[in-house]
Every structure is written in structure tokens, then in C-alpha cells.
Amino acid sequence: MNENEKHLLESAKKGDIEAFEKLIEVHEKKVFNIALRMMGNYEDAKDMAQEAFIRMYKSIGSFKEQSSLSTWIYRIITNICLDELRKRKNRKVLSIDDNIKADDGEIKRDIVSDDLTPEERVERDEVKRMLNSAINDLSDEHRTVIILRDIQGFSYKEISDITNCPEGTVKSRICRAR
């Protein structure tokens, strides 16, 4: 944590809303990306990120700085996403990415892109769907470490801090998940 971030943290702990907003600006992209990978869609990711920042705001005064601020923040978003995923296990959730069912079959949703041909888009979407499906089929523990390591690029130590697991367990889970 740099000096500016330390100063912002101390000010935020004292109730300075502007300092808290600046801390959010530093971490909001990474928090959203973790939520997006874990939740699988944009709207849920926005909701989870917002919830994480609300929880941060409510508990920043009790942050004891035993870990880095970023680790604390990423642990909050990871736990919020895991809690929501556990709640949803027994509920059927429909995605706007699913095909549209019509009387005469299914219609694939088509998203316009100026950069890719239709064939390239279908191929990319299929690879993405297969990868997301494979990641979503993993257990919560395995999904979390794969997202944090392979998609977000965290070190084993950072993942260990975020998940509150020993580093050896993190490495083992990553190996099994892959």
C-alpha cells in the first residue's frame, strides 16, 4: 500500500467519504472483474460489486490492517459472490445469454460486433461458453482459486490471503481444478 492509499484509508476510517470514494476508484475495476467471472453476467457482477463496497463502507472502521487493503477488499467480493452462488444453487436462474425458445425451435441471441465475422464470433462464443461452463461446473473452492489465479492473475500468496487458506491448499485446489 503506497503512502497516498494509507492516507486515504486513515481518512476513510475517520468518516471521510471523499477518501473512501477514492479508495473505491482504485479497486473498483478489479472488484467488478472478480464478480463478473464468479457470477457469470454483467448485471449480477454490478450488484455484487455494489454490495462489496457497501460492506466495505460499513466495516472500514474496524479494518485492522493485518492484511493489505486490497486483500481485504478482494476477500469481501469473493465471499459475497460465493454466498450468492450458494443461495442460488436451489433456484433456477435464467440468463439473458440463453437461447430464446420459440414454437419452431430455439433462436440464438446475436450480438453485433464490427471486429469479428459471424463465423469468428460463433467460434469465440462457443469457446467462451465451454470455458465458462467448465469453470461453473467446478466446486465453489475450485472455481474461486481458478478465477483468482488464471483469470485475475493473483499470486498463490494473495489467493491464500483472500481465501484464508494455506498456500499449499491453494496450489492443490488449482491443480485439481485445472
C-alpha positions as CSV (number, residue, x, y, z in Angstrom):
1,M,0.0,0.0,0.0
2,N,1.5,3.3,-1.0
3,E,1.5,6.4,1.2
4,N,-1.4,8.0,-0.6
5,E,-3.5,4.9,-0.1
6,K,-2.5,4.8,3.6
7,H,-3.6,8.4,4.0
8,L,-6.9,7.7,2.2
9,L,-7.5,4.7,4.4
10,E,-6.9,6.6,7.6
11,S,-9.2,9.4,6.4
12,A,-11.9,6.9,5.3
13,K,-11.7,5.3,8.8
14,K,-12.4,8.7,10.3
15,G,-15.5,9.1,8.1
16,D,-14.2,11.0,5.1
17,I,-16.5,10.0,2.3
18,E,-14.3,11.5,-0.4
19,A,-11.3,9.4,0.8
20,F,-13.5,6.3,0.7
21,E,-14.7,7.1,-2.8
22,K,-11.0,7.5,-4.0
23,L,-10.2,4.1,-2.5
24,I,-13.2,2.6,-4.4
25,E,-11.9,4.1,-7.6
26,V,-8.5,2.4,-7.1
27,H,-10.1,-1.1,-6.7
28,E,-13.5,-0.9,-8.5
29,K,-12.3,-2.4,-11.8
30,K,-10.6,-5.4,-10.2
31,V,-13.6,-6.0,-7.8
32,F,-16.0,-5.9,-10.7
33,N,-13.9,-8.3,-12.8
34,I,-13.7,-10.8,-9.9
35,A,-17.5,-10.5,-9.5
36,L,-18.1,-10.9,-13.3
37,R,-16.0,-14.0,-13.5
38,M,-17.6,-15.6,-10.5
39,M,-21.2,-14.6,-11.2
40,G,-21.1,-15.1,-15.0
41,N,-23.0,-12.0,-16.0
42,Y,-22.7,-8.2,-16.1
43,E,-25.8,-7.3,-14.0
44,D,-25.1,-9.7,-11.2
45,A,-21.4,-8.5,-11.1
46,K,-22.6,-4.9,-10.8
47,D,-24.9,-5.9,-7.9
48,M,-22.1,-7.9,-6.1
49,A,-19.6,-5.1,-6.5
50,Q,-22.0,-2.6,-5.1
51,E,-22.7,-4.9,-2.2
52,A,-19.0,-5.3,-1.6
53,F,-18.5,-1.5,-1.5
54,I,-21.4,-1.1,0.9
55,R,-19.9,-3.7,3.2
56,M,-16.5,-2.1,3.0
57,Y,-18.0,1.3,3.9
58,K,-19.9,-0.2,6.9
59,S,-16.8,-2.0,8.2
60,I,-13.8,0.1,7.2
61,G,-13.5,1.5,10.7
62,S,-12.9,-2.0,12.0
63,F,-10.3,-2.9,9.4
64,K,-7.3,-3.9,11.5
65,E,-4.7,-3.8,8.6
66,Q,-3.5,-7.3,9.4
67,S,-3.6,-7.9,5.7
68,S,-3.3,-5.4,2.8
69,L,-6.3,-3.3,2.0
70,S,-6.6,-5.0,-1.5
71,T,-6.6,-8.5,0.0
72,W,-9.3,-7.4,2.4
73,I,-11.4,-5.9,-0.4
74,Y,-10.9,-9.0,-2.7
75,R,-11.9,-11.3,0.2
76,I,-15.1,-9.3,0.7
77,I,-16.1,-9.6,-3.0
78,T,-15.2,-13.2,-3.2
79,N,-17.2,-14.1,-0.1
80,I,-20.2,-12.1,-1.3
81,C,-20.2,-13.9,-4.7
82,L,-19.8,-17.3,-3.0
83,D,-22.7,-16.5,-0.6
84,E,-24.9,-15.6,-3.6
85,L,-23.9,-18.6,-5.6
86,R,-24.8,-20.9,-2.6
87,K,-28.2,-19.2,-2.3
88,R,-28.9,-19.8,-6.0
89,K,-28.0,-23.5,-6.0
90,N,-31.5,-24.5,-5.2
91,R,-33.1,-21.9,-7.5
92,K,-33.4,-22.0,-11.3
93,V,-31.7,-18.9,-12.7
94,L,-32.3,-17.8,-16.3
95,S,-29.6,-16.0,-18.2
96,I,-30.1,-13.4,-21.0
97,D,-27.3,-15.3,-22.7
98,D,-29.5,-18.4,-23.1
99,N,-31.1,-19.1,-26.4
100,I,-34.6,-17.8,-27.0
101,K,-37.2,-20.6,-27.1
102,A,-39.7,-20.3,-29.9
103,D,-42.5,-22.5,-31.2
104,D,-40.4,-23.7,-34.1
105,G,-37.1,-24.2,-32.2
106,E,-34.5,-22.1,-30.5
107,I,-33.1,-18.7,-31.7
108,K,-29.5,-17.8,-30.8
109,R,-29.2,-14.3,-29.5
110,D,-26.9,-12.3,-31.9
111,I,-24.7,-9.6,-30.6
112,V,-23.3,-7.3,-33.2
113,S,-19.6,-6.8,-33.5
114,D,-17.7,-4.7,-36.1
115,D,-14.5,-6.5,-35.4
116,L,-15.4,-10.2,-36.0
117,T,-17.0,-12.1,-38.8
118,P,-20.1,-14.1,-37.8
119,E,-18.1,-17.3,-38.0
120,E,-15.4,-15.9,-35.7
121,R,-18.0,-14.7,-33.3
122,V,-19.7,-18.1,-33.1
123,E,-16.4,-19.8,-32.6
124,R,-15.4,-17.3,-29.9
125,D,-18.8,-17.6,-28.2
126,E,-18.6,-21.4,-28.2
127,V,-15.1,-21.4,-26.7
128,K,-16.2,-18.9,-24.1
129,R,-19.4,-20.9,-23.4
130,M,-17.4,-24.1,-23.0
131,L,-14.8,-22.5,-20.7
132,N,-17.5,-20.7,-18.6
133,S,-19.4,-24.0,-18.4
134,A,-16.3,-25.9,-17.3
135,I,-15.5,-23.2,-14.7
136,N,-19.1,-23.2,-13.4
137,D,-19.1,-26.9,-13.1
138,L,-16.2,-26.7,-10.6
139,S,-16.9,-26.7,-6.8
140,D,-17.0,-23.3,-5.2
141,E,-13.5,-23.7,-3.8
142,H,-12.0,-24.8,-7.1
143,R,-13.9,-22.1,-9.1
144,T,-12.7,-19.4,-6.7
145,V,-9.0,-20.3,-7.0
146,I,-9.1,-20.7,-10.8
147,I,-10.8,-17.3,-11.2
148,L,-8.3,-15.6,-8.8
149,R,-5.2,-17.3,-10.3
150,D,-5.8,-17.9,-14.0
151,I,-8.2,-15.1,-14.8
152,Q,-7.4,-12.4,-12.4
153,G,-3.6,-13.2,-12.1
154,F,-3.2,-13.2,-8.3
155,S,-0.2,-14.9,-6.8
156,Y,-0.6,-18.0,-4.6
157,K,0.2,-15.9,-1.5
158,E,-2.5,-13.4,-2.5
159,I,-5.0,-16.1,-3.1
160,S,-4.1,-17.7,0.2
161,D,-4.8,-14.4,2.0
162,I,-8.0,-13.7,0.1
163,T,-9.5,-17.2,0.7
164,N,-8.0,-17.6,4.1
165,C,-6.5,-21.0,3.2
166,P,-2.9,-22.2,3.4
167,E,-0.8,-21.7,0.3
168,G,-0.3,-25.4,-0.1
169,T,-4.1,-25.9,-0.1
170,V,-4.5,-23.2,-2.7
171,K,-1.9,-24.8,-5.0
172,S,-3.6,-28.2,-4.6
173,R,-7.0,-26.8,-5.4
174,I,-5.6,-25.0,-8.5
175,C,-4.0,-28.3,-9.7
176,R,-7.2,-30.3,-9.2
177,A,-9.4,-27.6,-10.7
178,R,-7.2,-27.5,-13.9
